């Protein structure tokens, strides 16, 4: 069994915070609305040594505003990947030599949050 810490790749809008249009969320004065369980789950994973990578379709030009918004609501992360677009995201990973899968994927209902994830 692989006991190394996991790496979580998490979409921002609609997964960690309530999804709104860019015309709202891209304003410097907009405050993100956390979805239930977001901070608790991030803290749980952090305590296990996991890496938190947040992905978003927001443009790279919105980085300073987005980082400020995340900080204001207490969302911490190891890496923020911006500009990935709104199309389907495909994760490709290799299997471990013993045949165990090296990746998992969860598609959540928008604005449901991550509290039920392992």
Residue, then its C-alpha position, 0 to 999 in steps of 0.5 A: x500500500x502506498x502511504x505517501x501523501x496525495x496530491x489534490x487537483x481542485x477546480x476553484x469555482x463551483x468546487x471550492x467556492x460558489x460558481x458565479x460569472x466572471x463579470x462578478x468574480x473578477x472584480x477586485x472587491x468581490x468576496x468569494x463564497x465558500x462552499x460547505x466543508x471547504x476549509x475543513x477538508x483542505x485542513x484535513x488533507x494538509x494535516x496528512x501532508x497532501x499537496x493542494x493544487x487549485x485549477x481555474x479557467x480564470x485568465x492569468x491576468x486575474x492572478x493577483x485578484x484571485x490570490x487575494x480573494x483566496x487569502x481573504x476567505x482562508x483558502x491555502x494551496x501549494x500551487x494555483x494553475x490558471x487559464x486552463x479553460x472551461x472545456x473538459x479536463x482530462x487527467x492522464x497518469x501511469x499505473x504503479x508497477x504493482x498495477x495500482x492506479x495512480x490517479x482518481x477522478x471525481x465529478x461533483x455537482x456544481x456548488x456541492x462542495x468537497x466535504x464528502x471526498x476522502 
